[in-house]
Amino acid sequence: MNHTKLHSYRRMILMMKALQARMPKWTAGMAQLKDQAERAMTSSILNLVEGNGRRTKKDRACFFNRATASLCEVHACLDIIKIRMPAYESELVALQRELEIIYRMVRGLP
């Protein structure tokens, strides 16, 4: 598949793995927020892949925009977790930096 060659796709997959590895450490009261972050990350990956499979620039741009919007949602979820669980702030900031890199990569796709 063509999307597997995208550097942004590979980084998104690594980000999903990083989130999955850290989520069990977050308290049980965070279940809804953890679910939202996971769904948004999944959505960003799937929209990137679908956009990459589209032929017209307009179609591609539509899905890439959705992918970046979902990345912003993940970023916001991490902001909320930082407020609720300040002990994890440095770890979450590192994840947010990676999200910002991925965001710029997807925004730069033709």
Buried (B, 14 or more C-beta within 10 A) or exposed (E): EEBEEBEBBEBBEEBBEBBEEBBEEBEEEBEEBBEBBBBBBBBBBBBBBBBBEBEEEEEBBBBBBBBBBBBBBBBBBBEBBBEEBEEBEEBBEEBBEBBEEBBEBBEEBE
